[in-house]
Amino acid sequence: MAIYLRDGLCCAYCGHAVEEDERLTIDHIRPASRQGQNAPTNLVTCCGHCNSARGNRPLRTWCRAVAGYTGQDATEIERRVRRLSRRALPRDEAREQIARRA
């Protein structure tokens, strides 16, 4: 929950948001298959389409692919992903959200 909240409830790559009925997942910036860890600094919110399409491609390669179908700048996508991953997790807000769901 904290990763989703930190990332604004939208895909770090293409920008699709939960408000657009997007199914969100968590993605490893450095893929687990390439020794990527489960640390918050290696995780970002990702839509189902981007997550399944990415596979285990390196971040820079994937950002170029996303830029091709979204019209965004690949370098800016990569910067956004890295910036999001360094933000502090809103742990208290996540706990509150989870408590309300119980």
Long-range contacts (C-beta under 8 A, 24 or more apart in sequence): 1-94, 1-97, 1-98, 2-40, 2-89, 2-90, 2-91, 2-93, 2-94, 3-40, 3-43, 3-44, 3-45, 3-89, 4-45, 5-89, 5-90, 5-93, 5-94, 5-97, 6-40, 6-45, 6-84, 6-87, 6-88, 6-89, 6-90, 7-44, 7-45, 7-84, 8-45, 9-45, 10-45, 11-45, 11-46, 11-47, 11-50, 12-44, 12-45, 12-46, 12-80, 12-81, 12-84, 13-44, 13-46, 13-47, 13-50, 13-54, 13-62, 13-63, 13-66, 13-77, 13-81, 14-47, 14-49, 14-50, 14-66, 14-69, 14-70, 14-72, 15-70, 15-72, 16-47, 16-49, 22-47, 22-48, 23-47, 23-48, 24-48, 25-51, 27-51, 27-54, 29-59, 29-81, 29-82, 29-85, 30-59, 31-55, 31-56, 31-57, 34-58, 40-85, 40-89, 41-85, 41-86, 42-85, 43-85, 44-81, 44-84, 44-85, 45-84
